[in-house]
């Protein structure tokens, strides 16, 4: 599988709010996990252009990430700006 348990804990340690491997529920951790999955699906769709079910899943993930980013923008603008800078996301 493309996302192992070790890779998940690494994502949570590097991008989570508390910078711990147990920090799975923070918005930053979830956004980093969604970003990793979005990048993987984007690369998959570059090779398999007619895989429409994967494209639908990709669009759902982008929507979930957008909602989490909107939540962070409303709650704490500094955390929002920090996660955008860490993951190199556009506004």
Secondary structure, 3 states (H helix, E strand, C coil): CCCCHHHHHHHHHHHCCCCCCCCCCCHHHHHHHHHHHHHHHHHHHHHCCCCHHHHHHHHHHHHHHHHHHHHHHHHCHHHHHHHHHHHCCCC
